[in-house]
Amino acid sequence: MNENIQEEQNINTSDNFTTLSWHELLQNLSTNHLEKLENIFKSNESSLSKEQFFQAVDEVFEHSDCAQQIIALYDLINKNNESRITWGQLLDFFVQNISPNGAGVIDLQINAIIAVPQTRREAIVKIVLIETSKYFCYAILSKHGRVGLYDGNLNFLTTYQLIMTREDINRREEDRRRRNRWVTDAIFCSDVLMFIVTNTARSVIIYEASGLKHVPLWLILSTPNIVECFAYKSSDASEKGESTLYMGDDSGLVFSFIFLQPKVLILRKKHNDKLSLFYWDELSEEKDFMIVKRIGRLHQESIKRLIYFDDNETLVSCSKDSNVSLIIKYVGKKNAPYVFKMPKGCNCFALSIERKILITGSQDGIIRLWNPIITSKSIGTLSGHKTAIADLKMMDKENLFMSCSHDGTFNLWDIKQQKCIQSFVINFPSFAVFGKLIEWGIECIYPGPKRTLCNENNTTLGVWQRSPILVACCNHIALIKLKHPDKEILDNNETQVLPPPPLQNSVLIPKMWNTSDSTEAVRCNEFNQPDMSIIDKRLKELEFILKKDLFEENGSNRSDINFKIATLERKKLEMQHHVARGAPYLALDLHEVHELRLTPDLPVPNKKKIKHMVEKIETILQDASCRDLIFSEPSTSRSPRSSRSSVIEFDY
């Protein structure tokens, strides 16, 4: 009795449970099932009663536990409450409900599949979106630490090899690549412009990423376990201005780095001109900059994914642990966490705070829909995939979500109707290579580039409305074009992509040092008049700038840094011009060859032959100063290396 009450409560928690039941049944119908049903209908004069229909479907599905689905399906077909339903009514219902009603809302098409040569045929571990309000680019990370930066149109910009261990600091980039270690996760912190990467060598490397050249600033070694995933709480979302980096490791533990003054410096610099090295045990002494906290063991197995949600200050993690497959933990609150259990664990998830829906994907290819506060039973089960779910992403504004499985099947689902409205297979080139190990990254579905009109102030557009959508597998990326009926979204998808970051890194000025935009803020009031004598003294000290002759000929201004920069720029342009002509050697700076002469006081005998010889030598030396070749005659040597030799002969 209690089980029936609990079951009724679970049904009431979702208005779509009935819809899901019959649709789940339709999803599992194959051609053989339909042929068996047709034969049963024909044997009963093409119509069945409710009991006969129940027995027929139950027999077709080999007496599986689907009684509720069959009854719900019959009631939906028999809307006129007739005593029997016909085969034609069943087929009409199939056509109306299997055909994607939402296909006209959004249409996804494979635009292209491209290879990423900078990965050196290694699998793409993750694609990190480096985006701010002014610029955008992709950072594509290969398995063994090669980072390639690309603009929003996937045009190559630059590449470099990650530092993973202490030995890599002094190694050349090509020597840093090692097969016995690989990248596990990476994240971009937009509020501090930092790019953070971790790997199986139990280290965390932090790069300054304000420009295209990423500069390594800190290397943290000897973490307690291998860090598997990151999550980040921005300082903009904190009242105290603090930011937090969450880390989940391979033993199910979660740690956090609380950066106390991220806008000034997230960690102390030991050196101003090179990378600062820290061991894990040393971080406890850096209390002026950061605090290390151990949140606890959330899972008994490795944490697969970790996401922080600002809306309700929760940390969500998933694992292949069947007892604690997914957990929603409130950060800084005493609320009890919500624990979800799944037979095969959880590979990935998507959570919508606005729609109050949690979607999980498992190793067995099953997608489950949950109410985030009801952990006892899922409100829906979707079995449209045949292999493990690689990634899930939710399109909140359209009430849709995307899923991709390990066999390349890409599905678009309607959350309200809980059915697949579009499905296609991405045939990556790696699938056709016999014996090729198919590797999927930490994630595989990524949004398109940020465009000029997709700013933070425009709330009508979401990050998953950008086109194209990227799907990564092995060393290939599939570009999926997103077609939307909304004209505004279509127009924005055609606007220009934000430019990539500048080539040179910007100077990181602490926020407290920023000058005010208002002139009133810097005016002196009547109670705080400046000392004019100090200003006059300082102006006199700077008078030499006004008197400086930029065109003086004595060369005293050659030490000016601006002059040196201009000289280097001129030489660079010269070199580019000569390289384009195919003669780069013409841009080389060669020393002048001075005229060669014999020593004036050289004692010369009075013999005519000797005087003639000296005069001839002097003439030859003069000619040598303005000619590249003096005499050339065929060589008598049989060596094939040289057919000419320069010979100087004298007549005595």
RADA-V793155 format. One record per backbone hydrogen bond with DSSP energy under -0.5 kcal/mol. NH is the residue of the N-H (numbers start at 1). CO is the residue of the C=O. If there is no record, write none. Layout:
BEGIN
nh->NH co->CO
nh->NH co->CO
END
This chain:
BEGIN
nh->5 co->1
nh->6 co->2
nh->7 co->3
nh->8 co->4
nh->9 co->5
nh->10 co->6
nh->11 co->7
nh->12 co->8
nh->13 co->9
nh->14 co->11
nh->17 co->14
nh->20 co->16
nh->21 co->17
nh->22 co->18
nh->23 co->19
nh->24 co->20
nh->25 co->21
nh->26 co->22
nh->27 co->23
nh->28 co->24
nh->29 co->26
nh->34 co->30
nh->35 co->31
nh->36 co->32
nh->37 co->33
nh->38 co->34
nh->39 co->35
nh->40 co->36
nh->41 co->37
nh->42 co->38
nh->43 co->39
nh->44 co->40
nh->44 co->41
nh->45 co->42
nh->46 co->41
nh->47 co->41
nh->47 co->44
nh->48 co->85
nh->50 co->83
nh->53 co->49
nh->54 co->50
nh->55 co->51
nh->56 co->52
nh->57 co->53
nh->58 co->54
nh->59 co->55
nh->60 co->56
nh->61 co->57
nh->62 co->59
nh->63 co->58
nh->66 co->64
nh->70 co->66
nh->71 co->67
nh->72 co->68
nh->73 co->69
nh->74 co->70
nh->75 co->71
nh->76 co->72
nh->77 co->73
nh->78 co->74
nh->79 co->77
nh->81 co->78
nh->85 co->48
nh->87 co->46
nh->90 co->86
nh->91 co->87
nh->92 co->88
nh->93 co->89
nh->94 co->90
nh->95 co->91
nh->96 co->92
nh->97 co->93
nh->98 co->94
nh->99 co->94
nh->99 co->95
nh->101 co->99
nh->103 co->100
nh->104 co->101
nh->105 co->102
nh->106 co->102
nh->107 co->483
nh->109 co->481
nh->111 co->109
nh->111 co->479
nh->112 co->479
nh->114 co->477
nh->116 co->475
nh->117 co->115
nh->119 co->116
nh->120 co->117
nh->122 co->119
nh->124 co->474
nh->125 co->123
nh->125 co->141
nh->126 co->141
nh->128 co->126
nh->128 co->139
nh->130 co->128
nh->130 co->137
nh->131 co->129
nh->132 co->135
nh->136 co->499
nh->137 co->130
nh->138 co->150
nh->139 co->128
nh->140 co->138
nh->140 co->148
nh->141 co->126
nh->141 co->139
nh->142 co->146
nh->143 co->123
nh->145 co->142
nh->147 co->145
nh->147 co->160
nh->148 co->140
nh->148 co->146
nh->149 co->158
nh->150 co->138
nh->151 co->155
nh->154 co->151
nh->157 co->149
nh->158 co->149
nh->160 co->147
nh->162 co->145
nh->164 co->162
nh->168 co->165
nh->169 co->166
nh->170 co->167
nh->171 co->168
nh->175 co->172
nh->176 co->172
nh->176 co->173
nh->181 co->178
nh->183 co->143
nh->184 co->198
nh->185 co->198
nh->187 co->196
nh->189 co->194
nh->190 co->188
nh->192 co->189
nh->193 co->189
nh->194 co->189
nh->195 co->207
nh->196 co->187
nh->196 co->194
nh->197 co->205
nh->198 co->185
nh->199 co->203
nh->200 co->182
nh->202 co->199
nh->203 co->199
nh->204 co->220
nh->205 co->197
nh->206 co->218
nh->207 co->195
nh->207 co->205
nh->208 co->215
nh->209 co->193
nh->209 co->207
nh->212 co->502
nh->213 co->503
nh->214 co->212
nh->215 co->208
nh->216 co->214
nh->217 co->206
nh->218 co->206
nh->219 co->276
nh->220 co->204
nh->221 co->219
nh->221 co->278
nh->222 co->202
nh->223 co->202
nh->227 co->225
nh->228 co->248
nh->229 co->248
nh->231 co->246
nh->233 co->244
nh->234 co->232
nh->237 co->234
nh->238 co->235
nh->241 co->238
nh->243 co->259
nh->244 co->233
nh->245 co->257
nh->246 co->231
nh->246 co->244
nh->247 co->255
nh->248 co->229
nh->249 co->253
nh->250 co->226
nh->252 co->249
nh->254 co->296
nh->255 co->247
nh->256 co->293
nh->257 co->245
nh->258 co->256
nh->258 co->291
nh->259 co->243
nh->259 co->257
nh->260 co->258
nh->260 co->289
nh->261 co->289
nh->262 co->259
nh->264 co->261
nh->265 co->261
nh->270 co->268
nh->276 co->217
nh->278 co->219
nh->280 co->221
nh->282 co->279
nh->283 co->279
nh->283 co->280
nh->284 co->281
nh->285 co->282
nh->286 co->283
nh->287 co->285
nh->289 co->286
nh->290 co->286
nh->291 co->258
nh->293 co->256
nh->293 co->291
nh->295 co->254
nh->295 co->293
nh->296 co->254
nh->298 co->252
nh->298 co->296
nh->299 co->252
nh->303 co->249
nh->304 co->318
nh->305 co->318
nh->307 co->316
nh->309 co->314
nh->310 co->308
nh->313 co->309
nh->314 co->309
nh->315 co->329
nh->316 co->307
nh->316 co->314
nh->317 co->327
nh->318 co->305
nh->319 co->325
nh->320 co->302
nh->325 co->340
nh->326 co->340
nh->327 co->317
nh->328 co->338
nh->329 co->315
nh->329 co->327
nh->331 co->313
nh->333 co->330
nh->338 co->328
nh->339 co->337
nh->340 co->326
nh->342 co->322
nh->345 co->342
nh->346 co->319
nh->347 co->361
nh->348 co->361
nh->350 co->359
nh->352 co->357
nh->353 co->351
nh->356 co->352
nh->357 co->352
nh->358 co->370
nh->359 co->350
nh->360 co->368
nh->361 co->348
nh->362 co->366
nh->365 co->362
nh->367 co->382
nh->368 co->360
nh->369 co->380
nh->370 co->358
nh->372 co->370
nh->374 co->371
nh->375 co->373
nh->379 co->369
nh->380 co->369
nh->382 co->367
nh->385 co->365
nh->389 co->362
nh->390 co->404
nh->391 co->404
nh->393 co->402
nh->395 co->400
nh->396 co->394
nh->398 co->395
nh->399 co->395
nh->399 co->396
nh->400 co->395
nh->401 co->413
nh->402 co->393
nh->403 co->411
nh->404 co->391
nh->405 co->409
nh->406 co->388
nh->408 co->405
nh->410 co->424
nh->411 co->403
nh->411 co->409
nh->412 co->422
nh->413 co->401
nh->414 co->419
nh->415 co->399
nh->415 co->413
nh->416 co->399
nh->418 co->414
nh->419 co->414
nh->421 co->412
nh->422 co->412
nh->424 co->410
nh->426 co->408
nh->427 co->425
nh->428 co->426
nh->431 co->428
nh->432 co->429
nh->433 co->430
nh->434 co->432
nh->436 co->433
nh->438 co->436
nh->439 co->437
nh->442 co->125
nh->443 co->125
nh->446 co->470
nh->452 co->496
nh->454 co->451
nh->455 co->453
nh->458 co->455
nh->459 co->457
nh->461 co->458
nh->465 co->462
nh->466 co->463
nh->468 co->480
nh->469 co->480
nh->470 co->446
nh->471 co->478
nh->472 co->444
nh->473 co->476
nh->474 co->439
nh->476 co->473
nh->477 co->114
nh->478 co->471
nh->479 co->112
nh->480 co->469
nh->480 co->478
nh->481 co->109
nh->481 co->479
nh->483 co->107
nh->483 co->481
nh->484 co->482
nh->485 co->105
nh->490 co->486
nh->491 co->487
nh->492 co->488
nh->493 co->489
nh->494 co->490
nh->494 co->491
nh->495 co->492
nh->498 co->450
nh->509 co->507
nh->513 co->510
nh->514 co->511
nh->521 co->518
nh->522 co->519
nh->523 co->520
nh->528 co->525
nh->532 co->530
nh->534 co->531
nh->535 co->531
nh->536 co->532
nh->537 co->533
nh->538 co->534
nh->539 co->535
nh->540 co->536
nh->541 co->537
nh->542 co->538
nh->543 co->540
nh->545 co->542
nh->546 co->542
nh->546 co->543
nh->547 co->543
nh->548 co->544
nh->550 co->548
nh->552 co->549
nh->555 co->552
nh->558 co->555
nh->559 co->556
nh->560 co->557
nh->564 co->560
nh->565 co->561
nh->566 co->562
nh->567 co->563
nh->568 co->564
nh->569 co->565
nh->570 co->566
nh->571 co->567
nh->572 co->568
nh->573 co->569
nh->574 co->570
nh->575 co->571
nh->576 co->572
nh->577 co->573
nh->578 co->574
nh->579 co->575
nh->580 co->576
nh->581 co->577
nh->582 co->579
nh->583 co->578
nh->586 co->583
nh->587 co->584
nh->588 co->585
nh->590 co->588
nh->594 co->592
nh->596 co->621
nh->602 co->599
nh->611 co->607
nh->612 co->608
nh->613 co->609
nh->614 co->610
nh->615 co->611
nh->616 co->612
nh->617 co->613
nh->618 co->614
nh->619 co->615
nh->620 co->616
nh->621 co->617
nh->622 co->618
nh->623 co->619
nh->624 co->620
nh->625 co->621
nh->626 co->623
nh->627 co->623
nh->633 co->645
nh->635 co->643
nh->642 co->639
nh->645 co->633
nh->647 co->645
nh->649 co->647
nh->652 co->650
END
